[in-house]
C-alpha cells in the first residue's frame, strides 16, 4: 500500500514538473504565430473565448501561473503572462 502511494506521489510530481508554462517557452512565442503553432510550444489552451473577430486564450489559471494570448485572423497579436519562472 505504501509503495502505491509513493508511486502516485512521484508520478504526480513528474506530471506537474513537466509543465510547458515556463518563461523560456513564453519567450519563444512570436507575433503572428497561429494558434496551432503556439499549441506546439505550450500545449492546448485551457480556456478560449471569442469576441468581435478575436480569439482570447488562457493557458494555466487566472489564480496562478498563466499565459494569455489574443489571436486575430488566427495570428497571435498580444501576449501576457503571470507567475512564470
N, C-alpha and C positions, 0 to 999 in steps of 0.2 A: 504494500500500500504506500509506504514512504517513497519507494523508488518511482512509483507512478506519479506522485505529487511532485517529486523533484524533476522528473522528465517534463511534466506540464509547465513547471516554472521556467525551466531552461528554454523550452520552445516558445513560451510567451515572451521572454526577454529577447530571443533571437528574432522574432517577428517584429517587435517594436524597435529593435536596433537596426532593422533594415528599411526604415522609413526613407522615402525618396524626398521628403520635405526637409531639404538641407539648404544652407546658404550657398554652397557650391553649386547645387543643381539650379537654384534660383538664378544665380549669376550666369548660368549657361543659356538661359532663355533669351530670346531676341524678339524685337518688334517685328511684326509681320509673320511670325510663325503661325501655322494653322493649329487648330485645337488638337488634331492628331499628332502633330509634331511635338506640341507641349506635353501631351499624354505619354509620348515615348520617353520623355525625360523625367516627369514627376508622377506618372501614373494617371489613373482615371479620376476625374473630379468627383468630389463628394456631394456637390450641390451646384446646379446651374439654373439660372433664370433668364428669361428673355423679356426685353422691353424695347420698343421703338427701334428695331433694327440692330440691337446689340445683344450679345450673349455674355452674361457675367457669371463666372465660375469660381468656386471656392474649393481649395484643396486643404484638408485639415478641418479645424474647428475654430469658430469665432472666439471661443474662450481660451484657446491655447495657440500653439503654432499653426500658421496658415499661410497660404499663398492665394491671392486674388488676382484674377486676370479677366479683362474685358476684351471681347472679340467683336469686330465689325467686319461683315462680309468674310467670316472665317479667318480673319487675320488679327493677331494679338495687337492691341493698341495701348493698353495700360496694364501696369504690373504693380503689385504691392505685396508686402509680407509683414508678418509679425511673429516674434518669438523664435526665429530660426537661429541656429548656431553654426 
